[in-house]
Amino acid sequence: LRSTYRKLYQITFVSIVAPICISSCNPQKESETIIINPLNVIEGEVFLSDFTDDISYVPLDNEILFQHPNRIITTNDRIIIAAFPAGILSYDYNGKLLNRIGSTGRGPGEYATGMYFTGDSSKRRIYVYDNKRILVYNTYGNYINNILVNEPEYVGDICFFEGRFYLAGGPRFDYDWVVYDTLGNLISYKYNELPRFQSGMGSSMGFTLNPEGLNYWNSYNDTIFLVQNGSFQPTSY
């Protein structure tokens, strides 16, 4: 299977690169020929054991089937998964389904996909971003209320950190991230210093938590920022 996959990748790569080279070559200009050979790619392997001292596998039950998980967060007693197209599902550490967090839909208290969500384990709350609002649920899946937010124009991730909501914008929009309190008041923001541009590749961005603070990244910027105590700085963490 691995050999077959590599061959398919090589064929696909060549079929895509070749038309680009043909269409972009100008016979009137002499330039150095750049050769890209997929056969010369150096393969590498990354193991989970490189990042942790202990690994546990939790087989999930089949009560609700889904295609793939979009996001996973953990608390002291449960695993919460944004699972397309089922919505947000809560499991215990034995893999038993505990409950569904809210439901997908367009009605009051419902979300379109539930792809972007975060949690506050101290208050046992789940926060789901959906179309300019943050829906608030308890860990039993019951809807509580929603918080209206206006920015950023596009949201690619949400994280609850130091008692505030961090909403990740995109490198092609006005903000890298925007910060709100739990009432929906704008606290601060990090303006995107890159000029707006069009791209067919799309973009991704998001937050990761580590012992030092909150990291922000996006797919077009070579800098990862560390957010800590209300301020931010570039980091190599």
N, CA, C and O of each residue as an XYZ file, in Angstrom:
948
protein
N       0.831     -1.205      0.000
C       0.000      0.000      0.000
C       0.866      1.256      0.000
O       0.582      2.218     -0.714
N       1.932      1.237      0.811
C       2.811      2.388      0.880
C       3.491      2.627     -0.454
O       3.604      3.770     -0.897
N       3.951      1.547     -1.107
C       4.605      1.685     -2.403
C       3.627      2.221     -3.438
O       3.978      3.086     -4.241
N       2.398      1.709     -3.421
C       1.380      2.167     -4.370
C       1.074      3.631     -4.166
O       0.925      4.380     -5.132
N       0.976      4.052     -2.892
C       0.693      5.449     -2.583
C       1.801      6.360     -3.114
O       1.530      7.416     -3.686
N       3.064      5.935     -2.913
C       4.176      6.737     -3.402
C       4.127      6.877     -4.913
O       4.399      7.956     -5.439
N       3.783      5.793     -5.629
C       3.717      5.865     -7.085
C       2.607      6.813     -7.535
O       2.790      7.603     -8.461
N       1.455      6.726     -6.869
C       0.357      7.625     -7.212
C       0.747      9.066     -6.951
O       0.433      9.956     -7.741
N       1.437      9.296     -5.830
C       1.883     10.645     -5.508
C       2.851     11.173     -6.563
O       2.780     12.333     -6.969
N       3.760     10.292     -7.000
C       4.735     10.712     -7.992
C       4.062     11.049     -9.318
O       4.396     12.044     -9.960
N       3.119     10.215     -9.718
C       2.409     10.455    -10.977
C       1.616     11.751    -10.903
O       1.635     12.552    -11.838
N       0.914     11.957     -9.778
C       0.121     13.166     -9.609
C       1.015     14.392     -9.600
O       0.689     15.402    -10.224
N       2.153     14.314     -8.889
C       3.071     15.435     -8.785
C       3.607     15.830    -10.157
O       3.633     17.009    -10.510
N       4.031     14.835    -10.920
C       4.582     15.113    -12.243
C       3.525     15.698    -13.155
O       3.812     16.622    -13.916
N       2.298     15.176    -13.095
C       1.236     15.650    -13.979
C       0.861     17.081    -13.666
O       0.408     17.807    -14.551
N       1.043     17.509    -12.401
C       0.724     18.889    -12.032
C       1.872     19.813    -12.377
O       1.656     20.905    -12.903
N       3.097     19.383    -12.085
C       4.263     20.237    -12.300
C       4.536     20.455    -13.772
O       4.902     21.558    -14.178
N       4.363     19.408    -14.585
C       4.713     19.504    -15.993
C       3.991     20.628    -16.723
O       4.651     21.408    -17.410
N       2.637     20.758    -16.610
C       1.961     21.854    -17.309
C       2.438     23.212    -16.831
O       2.508     24.153    -17.621
N       2.771     23.333    -15.535
C       3.245     24.614    -15.025
C       4.565     24.991    -15.678
O       4.763     26.132    -16.096
N       5.468     24.013    -15.761
C       6.765     24.278    -16.369
C       6.608     24.646    -17.839
O       7.267     25.563    -18.328
N       5.730     23.927    -18.542
C       5.547     24.165    -19.976
C       4.968     25.540    -20.223
O       5.408     26.255    -21.123
N       3.962     25.919    -19.407
C       3.284     27.179    -19.644
C       4.107     28.376    -19.199
O       3.925     29.480    -19.713
N       5.028     28.167    -18.230
C       5.770     29.297    -17.700
C       7.120     29.489    -18.378
O       7.763     30.519    -18.173
N       7.563     28.533    -19.174
C       8.873     28.649    -19.813
C       8.803     29.659    -20.954
O       7.890     29.622    -21.778
N       9.774     30.554    -20.987
C       9.853     31.543    -22.053
C      11.090     31.247    -22.885
O      12.201     31.439    -22.391
N      10.948     30.778    -24.149
C      12.107     30.385    -24.963
C      13.012     31.558    -25.305
O      14.160     31.346    -25.697
N      12.520     32.810    -25.167
C      13.312     33.961    -25.517
C      14.276     34.361    -24.408
O      15.150     35.201    -24.617
N      14.122     33.767    -23.239
C      14.983     34.091    -22.115
C      15.806     32.873    -21.724
O      15.297     31.756    -21.639
N      17.065     33.112    -21.494
C      17.928     32.038    -21.025
C      17.946     32.057    -19.509
O      18.256     33.085    -18.907
N      17.628     30.965    -18.899
C      17.613     30.889    -17.439
C      18.015     29.491    -17.016
O      17.967     28.549    -17.807
N      18.406     29.368    -15.777
C      18.811     28.080    -15.251
C      17.607     27.148    -15.147
O      16.549     27.560    -14.673
N      17.751     25.929    -15.573
C      16.680     24.941    -15.509
C      16.621     24.325    -14.121
O      17.617     23.812    -13.611
N      15.450     24.382    -13.524
C      15.257     23.804    -12.197
C      14.569     22.457    -12.361
O      13.487     22.380    -12.943
N      15.179     21.407    -11.857
C      14.635     20.056    -11.980
C      14.133     19.597    -10.621
O      14.871     19.609     -9.636
N      12.859     19.190    -10.578
C      12.255     18.654     -9.355
C      11.993     17.180     -9.582
O      11.170     16.809    -10.418
N      12.682     16.354     -8.849
C      12.555     14.912     -9.015
C      12.002     14.294     -7.730
O      12.722     14.212     -6.735
N      10.736     13.858     -7.730
C      10.151     13.256     -6.523
C      10.897     12.016     -6.044
O      10.810     11.653     -4.871
N      11.637     11.358     -6.953
C      12.359     10.139     -6.568
C      13.513     10.438     -5.612
O      14.002      9.543     -4.923
N      13.945     11.697     -5.572
C      15.062     12.074     -4.713
C      14.623     12.614     -3.356
O      15.452     13.091     -2.582
N      13.347     12.544     -3.068
C      12.850     13.045     -1.789
C      13.365     12.164     -0.651
O      13.274     10.938     -0.712
N      13.898     12.798      0.374
C      14.400     12.069      1.533
C      13.257     11.878      2.530
O      12.699     12.849      3.040
N      12.921     10.635      2.799
C      11.824     10.350      3.703
C      12.280     10.404      5.156
O      13.426     10.089      5.477
N      11.357     10.809      6.026
C      11.637     10.829      7.452
C      10.440     10.306      8.215
O       9.327     10.286      7.690
N      10.653      9.889      9.425
C       9.577      9.378     10.263
C       9.565     10.120     11.587
O      10.612     10.421     12.160
N       8.349     10.412     12.066
C       8.164     11.060     13.356
C       7.322     10.135     14.225
O       6.264      9.673     13.798
N       7.779      9.867     15.422
C       7.084      8.957     16.327
C       6.426      9.728     17.464
O       6.960     10.729     17.940
N       5.253      9.247     17.896
C       4.579      9.878     19.025
C       5.440      9.849     20.285
O       5.366     10.750     21.120
N       6.245      8.818     20.409
C       7.110      8.697     21.584
C       8.158      9.806     21.656
O       8.777     10.008     22.701
N       8.360     10.533     20.538
C       9.292     11.657     20.565
C       8.716     12.838     21.338
O       9.454     13.741     21.730
N       7.385     12.839     21.561
C       6.739     13.990     22.171
C       6.177     13.700     23.556
O       5.794     14.631     24.265
N       6.119     12.448     23.956
C       5.489     12.126     25.231
C       6.118     10.872     25.831
O       6.746     10.076     25.134
N       5.933     10.717     27.138
C       6.455      9.541     27.831
C       5.423      8.437     27.966
O       5.765      7.301     28.294
N       4.149      8.767     27.713
C       3.091      7.767     27.898
C       2.025      7.953     26.822
O       1.628      9.083     26.537
N       1.565      6.872     26.230
C       0.537      6.904     25.183
C      -0.579      5.942     25.558
O      -0.325      4.780     25.877
N      -1.817      6.428     25.520
C      -2.986      5.584     25.779
C      -3.915      5.640     24.578
O      -4.109      6.703     23.988
N      -4.483      4.511     24.217
C      -5.427      4.430     23.107
C      -6.827      4.201     23.669
O      -7.047      3.289     24.465
N      -7.770      5.045     23.242
C      -9.149      4.946     23.725
C     -10.048      4.586     22.550
O     -10.314      5.442     21.706
N     -10.525      3.345     22.469
C     -11.457      2.974     21.389
C     -12.845      3.536     21.678
O     -13.410      3.267     22.739
N     -13.393      4.301     20.761
C     -14.707      4.913     20.953
C     -15.809      3.942     20.549
O     -15.653      3.157     19.614
N     -16.933      4.009     21.275
C     -18.042      3.127     20.921
C     -18.700      3.599     19.627
O     -18.422      4.695     19.142
N     -19.568      2.767     19.080
C     -20.161      3.021     17.763
C     -21.595      3.516     17.827
O     -22.341      3.384     16.857
N     -21.986      4.082     18.955
C     -23.378      4.530     19.080
C     -23.697      5.634     18.080
O     -24.778      5.644     17.490
N     -22.760      6.566     17.885
C     -22.912      7.606     16.865
C     -21.701      7.532     15.950
O     -20.567      7.671     16.408
N     -21.931      7.316     14.668
C     -20.845      7.199     13.704
C     -20.527      8.568     13.102
O     -21.414      9.403     12.929
N     -19.255      8.784     12.788
C     -18.862     10.029     12.133
C     -17.705      9.741     11.200
O     -17.044      8.707     11.297
N     -17.473     10.684     10.286
C     -16.453     10.473      9.255
C     -15.050     10.793      9.750
O     -14.131      9.995      9.566
N     -14.879     11.952     10.377
C     -13.552     12.327     10.856
C     -13.700     13.400     11.932
O     -14.665     14.164     11.917
N     -12.747     13.462     12.867
C     -12.779     14.507     13.897
C     -12.124     15.790     13.385
O     -11.087     15.745     12.723
N     -12.743     16.936     13.698
C     -12.160     18.224     13.346
C     -11.330     18.799     14.483
O     -10.335     19.482     14.242
N     -11.732     18.525     15.720
C     -10.992     19.025     16.882
C     -11.263     18.128     18.068
O     -12.353     17.572     18.201
N     -10.266     17.985     18.937
C     -10.393     17.183     20.150
C      -9.826     17.977     21.328
O      -8.706     18.481     21.256
N     -10.601     18.088     22.416
C     -10.074     18.644     23.651
C     -10.366     17.649     24.770
O     -11.263     16.813     24.652
N      -9.609     17.747     25.842
C      -9.792     16.842     26.968
C      -9.977     17.629     28.254
O      -9.447     18.731     28.397
N     -10.738     17.058     29.199
C     -10.870     17.582     30.548
C     -10.431     16.471     31.502
O      -9.896     15.449     31.074
N     -10.659     16.681     32.782
C     -10.250     15.670     33.762
C     -11.015     14.363     33.603
O     -10.497     13.294     33.926
N     -12.260     14.447     33.101
C     -13.089     13.245     33.078
C     -13.693     12.910     31.726
O     -14.482     11.971     31.622
N     -13.337     13.667     30.678
C     -13.967     13.368     29.387
C     -13.125     13.826     28.212
O     -12.228     14.660     28.335
N     -13.454     13.242     27.062
C     -12.863     13.606     25.780
C     -13.987     14.191     24.928
O     -15.033     13.564     24.761
N     -13.771     15.389     24.390
C     -14.816     16.066     23.624
C     -14.315     16.249     22.197
O     -13.229     16.783     21.973
N     -15.113     15.802     21.240
C     -14.690     15.747     19.847
C     -15.694     16.466     18.958
O     -16.894     16.209     19.045
N     -15.211     17.366     18.103
C     -16.029     17.914     17.026
C     -15.942     16.935     15.864
O     -14.919     16.861     15.182
N     -17.012     16.186     15.640
C     -16.976     15.065     14.705
C     -17.961     15.306     13.567
O     -19.173     15.309     13.779
N     -17.439     15.509     12.364
C     -18.294     15.727     11.209
C     -18.906     14.410     10.737
O     -18.186     13.416     10.650
N     -20.211     14.359     10.428
C     -21.194     15.433     10.515
C     -22.037     15.375     11.793
O     -23.089     16.012     11.862
N     -21.601     14.635     12.787
C     -22.432     14.387     13.967
C     -22.546     15.595     14.883
O     -23.531     15.722     15.610
N     -21.546     16.495     14.863
C     -21.536     17.615     15.795
C     -20.482     17.386     16.863
O     -19.449     16.770     16.599
N     -20.739     17.880     18.071
C     -19.770     17.776     19.160
C     -20.205     16.671     20.113
O     -21.309     16.709     20.656
N     -19.333     15.686     20.316
C     -19.648     14.508     21.107
C     -18.720     14.422     22.311
O     -17.540     14.764     22.230
N     -19.273     13.961     23.426
C     -18.508     13.843     24.668
C     -18.396     12.379     25.070
O     -19.400     11.668     25.120
N     -17.163     11.920     25.361
C     -16.895     10.536     25.738
C     -16.145     10.509     27.068
O     -15.459     11.468     27.421
N     -16.281      9.403     27.802
C     -15.424      9.214     28.963
C     -14.119      8.566     28.497
O     -13.948      8.297     27.309
N     -13.194      8.314     29.441
C     -11.883      7.808     29.048
C     -11.878      6.305     28.786
O     -10.825      5.724     28.521
N     -13.038      5.681     28.857
C     -13.191      4.302     28.400
C     -13.766      4.241     26.991
O     -13.946      3.160     26.432
N     -14.057      5.423     26.415
C     -14.598      5.479     25.069
C     -16.102      5.417     25.001
O     -16.659      5.335     23.906
N     -16.798      5.453     26.156
C     -18.257      5.407     26.156
C     -18.820      6.795     25.878
O     -18.378      7.783     26.464
N     -19.801      6.860     24.980
C     -20.461      8.126     24.662
C     -21.261      8.610     25.870
O     -22.118      7.891     26.384
N     -20.976      9.828     26.315
C     -21.693     10.406     27.445
C     -22.883     11.233     26.986
O     -23.992     11.071     27.494
N     -22.656     12.109     26.038
C     -23.734     12.959     25.542
C     -23.266     13.736     24.315
O     -22.081     13.752     23.984
N     -24.198     14.360     23.668
C     -23.907     15.269     22.562
C     -23.972     16.698     23.100
O     -24.867     17.030     23.878
N     -23.025     17.546     22.686
C     -23.025     18.951     23.088
C     -23.839     19.737     22.080
O     -23.398     19.934     20.948
N     -25.028     20.193     22.477
C     -25.884     20.914     21.550
C     -26.257     20.049     20.366
O     -26.297     18.822     20.464
N     -26.530     20.701     19.241
C     -26.862     19.954     18.029
C     -26.631     20.834     16.812
O     -26.625     22.061     16.910
N     -26.441     20.194     15.663
C     -26.253     20.937     14.428
C     -27.593     21.404     13.897
O     -28.609     20.730     14.069
N     -27.592     22.560     13.250
C     -28.819     23.118     12.699
C     -28.717     24.624     12.597
O     -27.642     25.198     12.772
N     -29.839     25.261     12.314
C     -29.886     26.710     12.157
C     -30.835     27.370     13.153
O     -31.097     28.570     13.064
N     -31.345     26.595     14.093
C     -32.291     27.135     15.056
C     -31.597     27.735     16.270
O     -30.369     27.735     16.345
N     -32.382     28.251     17.230
C     -31.809     28.816     18.459
C     -30.995     27.769     19.215
O     -31.452     26.645     19.421
N     -29.800     28.146     19.620
C     -28.957     27.233     20.365
C     -28.285     26.161     19.544
O     -27.658     25.262     20.105
N     -28.398     26.229     18.222
C     -27.781     25.240     17.336
C     -26.623     25.871     16.563
O     -26.576     27.090     16.394
N     -25.701     25.049     16.101
C     -24.543     25.513     15.350
C     -24.488     24.795     14.003
O     -25.056     23.717     13.834
N     -23.786     25.419     13.042
C     -23.735     24.850     11.695
C     -22.923     23.561     11.663
O     -23.393     22.547     11.147
N     -21.704     23.588     12.212
C     -20.845     22.403     12.185
C     -20.230     22.098     13.546
O     -19.965     20.934     13.846
N     -19.996     23.109     14.374
C     -19.310     22.907     15.647
C     -17.821     22.684     15.482
O     -17.166     22.157     16.381
N     -17.278     23.084     14.334
C     -15.875     22.809     14.050
C     -14.936     23.524     15.026
O     -13.918     22.963     15.429
N     -15.273     24.751     15.403
C     -14.407     25.526     16.279
C     -15.047     25.645     17.657
O     -16.069     26.311     17.825
N     -14.434     24.993     18.639
C     -14.961     25.068     19.995
C     -13.818     24.996     20.990
O     -12.712     24.572     20.655
N     -14.094     25.410     22.204
C     -13.107     25.393     23.271
C     -13.835     25.131     24.583
O     -15.065     25.069     24.599
N     -13.111     24.978     25.673
C     -13.752     24.639     26.939
C     -13.144     25.354     28.123
O     -12.006     25.822     28.071
N     -13.922     25.433     29.195
C     -13.463     25.951     30.478
C     -13.772     24.869     31.508
O     -14.910     24.740     31.959
N     -12.755     24.095     31.876
C     -12.980     22.956     32.767
C     -13.367     23.396     34.167
O     -14.077     22.663     34.856
N     -12.922     24.577     34.618
C     -13.244     25.033     35.972
C     -14.731     25.323     36.133
O     -15.302     25.083     37.197
N     -15.359     25.838     35.079
C     -16.794     26.131     35.126
C     -17.615     25.090     34.373
O     -18.839     25.193     34.286
N     -16.926     24.083     33.827
C     -17.578     23.015     33.074
C     -18.457     23.602     31.961
O     -19.650     23.316     31.867
N     -17.834     24.416     31.141
C     -18.508     25.061     30.029
C     -17.821     24.700     28.718
O     -16.603     24.526     28.664
N     -18.627     24.592     27.660
C     -18.143     24.393     26.304
C     -18.589     25.594     25.481
O     -19.762     25.966     25.503
N     -17.650     26.200     24.754
C     -17.941     27.381     23.948
C     -17.738     27.042     22.472
O     -16.681     26.550     22.077
N     -18.754     27.308     21.674
C     -18.729     26.968     20.248
C     -18.877     28.241     19.431
O     -19.845     28.983     19.598
N     -17.914     28.495     18.543
C     -18.043     29.660     17.659
C     -18.899     29.291     16.459
O     -18.707     28.248     15.835
N     -19.855     30.172     16.147
C     -20.723     29.927     14.997
C     -21.290     31.245     14.493
O     -22.205     31.802     15.098
N     -20.745     31.751     13.374
C     -21.316     32.881     12.655
C     -21.538     34.104     13.547
O     -22.673     34.502     13.807
N     -20.435     34.688     14.008
C     -20.445     35.937     14.782
C     -21.038     35.786     16.176
O     -21.482     36.772     16.764
N     -21.053     34.589     16.705
C     -21.536     34.389     18.064
C     -20.823     33.202     18.684
O     -20.367     32.293     17.990
N     -20.737     33.230     20.008
C     -20.171     32.124     20.766
C     -21.297     31.486     21.562
O     -21.861     32.116     22.456
N     -21.626     30.246     21.245
C     -22.689     29.529     21.938
C     -22.117     28.880     23.190
O     -21.044     28.277     23.150
N     -22.832     29.004     24.297
C     -22.371     28.499     25.585
C     -23.212     27.291     25.989
O     -24.441     27.357     26.010
N     -22.528     26.177     26.312
C     -23.191     24.950     26.765
C     -22.526     24.483     28.057
O     -21.374     24.823     28.327
N     -23.252     23.709     28.848
C     -22.584     22.999     29.941
C     -22.082     21.656     29.414
O     -22.392     21.274     28.286
N     -21.318     20.950     30.220
C     -20.717     19.703     29.739
C     -21.737     18.581     29.575
O     -21.416     17.524     29.033
N     -22.968     18.808     30.044
C     -24.040     17.838     29.798
C     -24.686     18.049     28.434
O     -25.537     17.270     28.006
N     -24.259     19.132     27.752
C     -24.756     19.392     26.407
C     -25.912     20.353     26.341
O     -26.454     20.579     25.260
N     -26.309     20.928     27.457
C     -27.448     21.843     27.486
C     -27.034     23.257     27.091
O     -26.018     23.770     27.561
N     -27.819     23.875     26.234
C     -27.561     25.247     25.791
C     -27.873     26.227     26.916
O     -28.893     26.099     27.592
N     -26.983     27.212     27.114
C     -27.171     28.208     28.162
C     -27.484     29.582     27.568
O     -28.534     30.154     27.862
N     -26.608     30.104     26.759
C     -26.833     31.407     26.123
C     -25.808     31.588     25.012
O     -25.022     30.680     24.740
N     -25.810     32.753     24.366
C     -24.800     33.034     23.354
C     -24.215     34.422     23.570
O     -24.845     35.297     24.163
N     -22.998     34.599     23.075
C     -22.253     35.844     23.197
C     -21.981     36.363     21.790
O     -21.375     35.661     20.979
N     -22.419     37.577     21.493
C     -22.245     38.139     20.162
C     -20.857     38.752     20.015
O     -20.392     39.475     20.896
N     -20.201     38.457     18.891
C     -18.881     39.017     18.576
C     -18.892     39.467     17.116
O     -19.520     38.825     16.274
N     -18.208     40.557     16.816
C     -18.237     41.110     15.462
C     -16.974     40.830     14.662
O     -17.032     40.742     13.436
N     -15.860     40.691     15.316
C     -14.586     40.478     14.638
C     -13.935     39.206     15.178
O     -14.236     38.776     16.291
N     -13.046     38.608     14.391
C     -12.584     39.006     13.057
C     -13.573     38.629     11.958
O     -14.564     37.936     12.188
N     -13.266     39.109     10.760
C     -14.131     38.838      9.608
C     -14.247     37.346      9.346
O     -15.321     36.847      9.011
N     -13.150     36.647      9.499
C     -13.134     35.191      9.334
C     -12.475     34.585     10.563
O     -11.432     35.069     11.001
N     -13.066     33.532     11.132
C     -12.525     32.877     12.320
C     -12.068     31.475     11.956
O     -12.831     30.683     11.401
N     -10.798     31.173     12.278
C     -10.246     29.860     11.989
C      -9.974     29.035     13.224
O      -9.540     27.889     13.112
N     -10.219     29.593     14.412
C     -10.018     28.839     15.644
C     -10.518     29.695     16.810
O     -10.638     30.914     16.690
N     -10.807     29.045     17.933
C     -11.194     29.732     19.157
C     -10.525     29.026     20.330
O     -10.415     27.801     20.349
N     -10.077     29.819     21.316
C      -9.461     29.243     22.508
C      -9.843     30.083     23.720
O      -9.781     31.312     23.679
N     -10.239     29.410     24.804
C     -10.515     30.092     26.065
C      -9.252     30.032     26.905
O      -8.805     28.953     27.294
N      -8.670     31.211     27.187
C      -7.370     31.273     27.841
C      -7.327     32.475     28.780
O      -7.662     33.592     28.386
N      -6.914     32.237     30.023
C      -6.815     33.287     31.042
C      -8.135     34.042     31.195
O      -8.147     35.259     31.379
N      -9.250     33.301     31.117
C     -10.563     33.892     31.324
C     -11.095     34.704     30.169
O     -12.062     35.449     30.331
N     -10.478     34.576     28.989
C     -10.900     35.350     27.823
C     -10.979     34.465     26.584
O     -10.385     33.390     26.521
N     -11.736     34.956     25.600
C     -11.857     34.253     24.328
C     -10.857     34.828     23.325
O     -10.811     36.037     23.099
N     -10.069     33.950     22.737
C      -9.166     34.331     21.651
C      -9.718     33.748     20.361
O      -9.892     32.535     20.245
N      -9.995     34.617     19.389
C     -10.514     34.193     18.098
C      -9.439     34.430     17.046
O      -8.991     35.560     16.850
N      -9.029     33.369     16.375
C      -7.971     33.466     15.365
C      -8.547     33.964     14.059
O      -9.502     33.398     13.526
N      -7.956     35.028     13.551
C      -8.299     35.500     12.217
C      -7.394     34.838     11.202
O      -6.777     33.813     11.490
N      -7.311     35.408     10.030
C      -6.499     34.796      8.997
C      -5.466     35.751      8.454
O      -5.626     36.965      8.577
N      -4.396     35.228      7.850
C      -3.347     36.078      7.292
C      -3.805     36.902      6.103
O      -3.101     37.820      5.683
N      -4.967     36.593      5.555
C      -5.487     37.373      4.433
C      -6.571     38.354      4.870
O      -7.265     38.935      4.035
N      -6.714     38.539      6.200
C      -7.745     39.431      6.709
C      -7.118     40.463      7.648
O      -5.892     40.557      7.719
N      -7.928     41.234      8.365
C      -7.420     42.368      9.130
C      -6.680     41.982     10.402
O      -5.745     42.676     10.801
N      -7.083     40.877     11.056
C      -6.533     40.555     12.358
C      -5.921     39.142     12.394
O      -6.426     38.211     11.767
N      -4.828     39.017     13.142
C      -4.320     37.684     13.444
C      -5.200     37.050     14.521
O      -5.568     35.879     14.424
N      -5.529     37.827     15.537
C      -6.486     37.359     16.540
C      -7.159     38.532     17.219
O      -6.655     39.655     17.203
N      -8.317     38.251     17.820
C      -9.104     39.239     18.557
C      -9.465     38.630     19.901
O      -9.740     37.433     19.982
N      -9.469     39.439     20.963
C      -9.714     38.957     22.318
C     -10.984     39.597     22.878
O     -11.158     40.814     22.822
N     -11.875     38.746     23.424
C     -13.120     39.202     24.044
C     -13.194     38.682     25.471
O     -12.627     37.640     25.798
N     -13.909     39.431     26.325
C     -14.207     38.886     27.648
C     -15.459     38.024     27.554
O     -16.025     37.879     26.471
N     -15.897     37.454     28.664
C     -17.017     36.512     28.649
C     -18.364     37.195     28.454
O     -19.387     36.520     28.344
N     -18.379     38.532     28.410
C     -19.614     39.272     28.120
C     -19.664     39.726     26.668
O     -20.659     40.306     26.231
N     -18.610     39.469     25.928
C     -18.568     39.875     24.526
C     -17.953     41.233     24.302
O     -18.071     41.784     23.208
N     -17.293     41.797     25.313
C     -16.616     43.087     25.153
C     -15.238     42.880     24.537
O     -14.485     42.000     24.953
N     -14.918     43.707     23.537
C     -13.620     43.622     22.884
C     -12.527     44.105     23.839
O     -12.595     45.222     24.353
N     -11.519     43.257     24.074
C     -10.440     43.589     24.996
C      -9.205     44.079     24.246
O      -8.656     45.130     24.574
N      -8.775     43.332     23.258
C      -7.581     43.693     22.500
C      -7.570     42.923     21.193
O      -8.438     42.089     20.937
N      -6.576     43.214     20.372
C      -6.427     42.492     19.109
C      -4.986     42.598     18.632
O      -4.240     43.493     19.029
N      -4.617     41.659     17.772
C      -3.325     41.701     17.088
C      -3.615     41.931     15.620
O      -4.183     41.074     14.943
N      -3.212     43.115     15.128
C      -3.486     43.464     13.739
C      -2.570     42.681     12.805
O      -1.396     42.469     13.110
N      -3.108     42.256     11.674
C      -2.329     41.548     10.671
C      -1.463     42.547      9.907
O      -1.986     43.430      9.227
N      -0.158     42.412     10.014
C       0.754     43.361      9.385
C       1.063     43.015      7.936
O       1.686     43.809      7.231
N       0.638     41.846      7.485
C       0.844     41.476      6.086
C      -0.230     42.133      5.221
O      -1.379     42.231      5.649
N       0.118     42.585      4.012
C      -0.904     43.143      3.116
C      -1.867     42.057      2.665
O      -1.485     40.896      2.520
N      -3.116     42.442      2.446
C      -4.095     41.463      1.968
C      -3.701     40.952      0.584
O      -3.137     41.689     -0.225
N      -4.004     39.694      0.327
C      -3.655     39.100     -0.953
C      -4.637     37.982     -1.263
O      -5.317     37.469     -0.374
N      -4.700     37.614     -2.526
C      -5.564     36.535     -2.968
C      -4.725     35.279     -3.179
O      -3.589     35.344     -3.650
N      -5.300     34.148     -2.826
C      -4.607     32.882     -3.028
C      -5.628     31.773     -3.173
O      -6.642     31.752     -2.475
N      -5.359     30.863     -4.071
C      -6.242     29.723     -4.243
C      -5.925     28.587     -3.289
O      -6.652     27.595     -3.242
N      -4.830     28.722     -2.517
C      -4.427     27.648     -1.629
C      -5.273     27.601     -0.367
O      -5.340     26.569      0.301
N      -5.930     28.733     -0.035
C      -6.622     28.788      1.237
C      -5.614     29.020      2.352
O      -4.432     29.232      2.081
N      -6.055     28.985      3.582
C      -5.137     29.203      4.694
C      -5.684     28.525      5.932
O      -6.880     28.248      6.031
N      -4.805     28.264      6.865
C      -5.199     27.698      8.141
C      -4.472     28.445      9.245
O      -3.390     28.990      9.028
N      -5.063     28.470     10.419
C      -4.493     29.180     11.543
C      -5.075     28.610     12.816
O      -6.098     27.925     12.785
N      -4.424     28.891     13.947
C      -4.988     28.357     15.177
C      -4.111     28.614     16.384
O      -3.079     29.279     16.302
N      -4.554     28.064     17.517
C      -3.865     28.220     18.792
C      -3.450     26.849     19.329
O      -4.115     25.843     19.083
N      -2.346     26.831     20.063
C      -1.937     25.653     20.817
C      -1.519     26.102     22.204
O      -0.864     27.133     22.358
N      -1.898     25.331     23.212
C      -1.525     25.633     24.589
C      -0.256     24.889     24.965
O      -0.079     23.731     24.587
N       0.617     25.536     25.699
C       1.814     24.891     26.213
C       2.094     25.444     27.605
O       1.418     26.383     28.026
N       3.052     24.905     28.325
C       3.294     25.364     29.702
C       3.629     26.845     29.822
O       3.428     27.434     30.884
N       4.139     27.465     28.744
C       4.515     28.874     28.816
C       3.345     29.810     28.560
O       3.331     30.931     29.068
N       2.371     29.371     27.787
C       1.262     30.246     27.449
C       0.503     29.729     26.242
O       0.346     28.522     26.053
N       0.035     30.670     25.426
C      -0.774     30.346     24.259
C       0.004     30.696     22.999
O       0.500     31.815     22.867
N       0.116     29.743     22.068
C       0.786     30.000     20.797
C      -0.230     30.227     19.699
O      -1.250     29.543     19.623
N       0.069     31.215     18.832
C      -0.734     31.456     17.631
C       0.149     31.210     16.407
O       1.326     31.572     16.394
N      -0.440     30.585     15.373
C       0.280     30.344     14.128
C      -0.680     30.484     12.957
O      -1.893     30.349     13.125
N      -0.145     30.754     11.778
C      -0.942     30.641     10.552
C      -0.044     30.147      9.432
O       1.182     30.211      9.528
N      -0.665     29.653      8.370
C       0.067     28.920      7.337
C       0.861     29.818      6.398
O       1.638     29.304      5.593
N       0.700     31.147      6.466
C       1.429     32.038      5.578
C       2.547     32.809      6.287
O       3.318     33.515      5.638
N       2.637     32.680      7.593
C       3.604     33.457      8.349
C       4.654     32.524      8.939
O       4.317     31.450      9.439
N       5.913     32.920      8.887
C       6.975     32.072      9.419
C       7.237     32.330     10.905
O       8.232     31.852     11.450
N       6.348     33.083     11.562
C       6.523     33.419     12.970
C       5.399     32.831     13.815
O       4.223     32.959     13.474
N       5.768     32.188     14.913
C       4.796     31.726     15.902
C       4.850     32.690     17.079
O       5.929     32.997     17.587
N       3.678     33.171     17.517
C       3.615     34.129     18.604
C       3.235     33.444     19.905
O       2.405     32.535     19.922
N       3.844     33.884     20.988
C       3.497     33.438     22.324
C       2.676     34.518     23.001
O       3.130     35.653     23.146
N       1.455     34.164     23.420
C       0.571     35.093     24.125
C       0.647     34.760     25.605
O       0.435     33.617     26.009
N       0.954     35.772     26.409
C       1.156     35.531     27.832
C       0.907     36.822     28.612
O       1.473     37.869     28.297
N       0.051     36.732     29.636
C      -0.233     37.883     30.499
C      -0.687     39.114     29.721
O      -0.292     40.239     30.029
N      -1.517     38.887     28.714
C      -2.088     39.987     27.960
C      -1.180     40.576     26.899
O      -1.589     41.505     26.202
N       0.047     40.068     26.747
C       0.954     40.568     25.721
C       1.402     39.412     24.834
O       1.089     38.255     25.116
N       2.133     39.719     23.763
C       2.579     38.681     22.855
C       3.971     39.004     22.346
O       4.397     40.159     22.339
N       4.668     37.967     21.923
C       6.002     38.122     21.340
C       6.314     36.906     20.482
O       5.760     35.830     20.709
N       7.205     37.064     19.486
C       7.617     35.902     18.692
C       8.316     34.890     19.571
O       9.003     35.247     20.528
N       8.133     33.613     19.235
C       8.721     32.564     20.052
C       9.245     31.447     19.171
O       8.806     31.277     18.034
N      10.175     30.701     19.701
C      10.697     29.530     18.995
C      10.268     28.258     19.698
O      10.815     27.189     19.427
N       9.276     28.356     20.617
C       8.846     27.190     21.409
C       8.302     26.123     20.496
O       7.888     25.062     20.965
